[in-house]
Amino acid sequence: MHGCKLGTVNNADEFGLSMFEQHLYKTHHRIVIPGKHDRHVPVILTDFMQEALQCLLRHRGQFVEEPNPYMFAV
C-alpha cells in the first residue's frame, strides 16, 4: 500500500502488552499509515480486511489515476 509500512512484532511480550493485545498481534496484521503532524498511526487488520485491501489495490489502476496517493480516492 502506498505510504504504509507492514509490521509484525516478533516478541510481543517485550512491549508490556496485555494477553488480549498479544493475541491481536498474533492473529491480525498491523500496518502503519502517516498521520497528522508527521506522526505514524498503527492500523490493525483482520485477514479478510487485508485481502479486501489487496483486491482494491489490484483493480485501483482502472479507476484512479496513478499520481493519486490516497487509497480511497475521490
C-alpha positions in Angstrom: 0.0 0.0 0.0 1.2 3.5 -0.8 2.7 5.2 2.3 2.1 2.2 4.5 4.6 0.0 6.3 3.7 -3.5 7.2 4.9 -4.6 10.6 5.0 -7.5 12.9 6.1 -7.9 16.5 8.3 -10.9 17.0 8.2 -10.9 20.7 5.0 -9.0 21.8 5.5 -9.6 25.5 8.7 -7.5 25.4 6.5 -4.4 24.9 4.4 -5.0 28.0 1.3 -5.9 26.1 -1.7 -7.5 27.8 -2.8 -11.0 26.9 -5.5 -9.6 24.6 -3.1 -7.3 22.8 -0.6 -10.2 22.4 -3.5 -12.3 20.9 -4.3 -9.4 18.4 -0.6 -9.3 17.3 -0.6 -13.0 16.6 -3.9 -13.1 14.8 -4.1 -9.8 12.9 -1.9 -7.7 10.6 -0.5 -4.3 11.6 0.2 -1.5 9.1 1.4 2.0 9.9 0.0 4.9 8.0 1.0 8.6 8.0 -1.0 10.7 10.4 -1.1 14.4 11.3 2.0 16.3 12.3 4.4 13.6 10.9 3.1 11.0 13.4 2.5 7.4 12.5 -0.8 5.7 13.1 -1.0 1.9 13.6 -3.9 0.1 12.0 -4.8 -3.5 12.9 -6.4 -5.6 10.1 -8.0 -9.0 10.0 -7.1 -11.4 7.2 -10.4 -10.6 5.4 -9.7 -6.9 5.6 -6.2 -7.3 4.3 -7.4 -9.4 1.4 -10.1 -6.8 0.5 -7.5 -4.0 0.5 -5.2 -6.1 -1.7 -8.2 -6.6 -4.1 -8.8 -2.9 -4.2 -5.1 -2.3 -5.0 -5.1 -4.8 -7.8 -8.0 -3.0 -9.5 -7.3 0.5 -8.4 -5.5 1.5 -11.7 -8.7 1.0 -13.7 -10.5 3.8 -11.7 -7.8 6.1 -10.1 -5.0 7.9 -11.9 -1.5 6.8 -10.7 -0.3 10.0 -9.1 -3.2 9.9 -6.6 -1.6 8.8 -3.3 -4.9 8.0 -1.4 -6.3 4.5 -1.0 -9.9 5.7 -1.3 -9.6 8.4 -4.0 -12.3 10.9 -4.7 
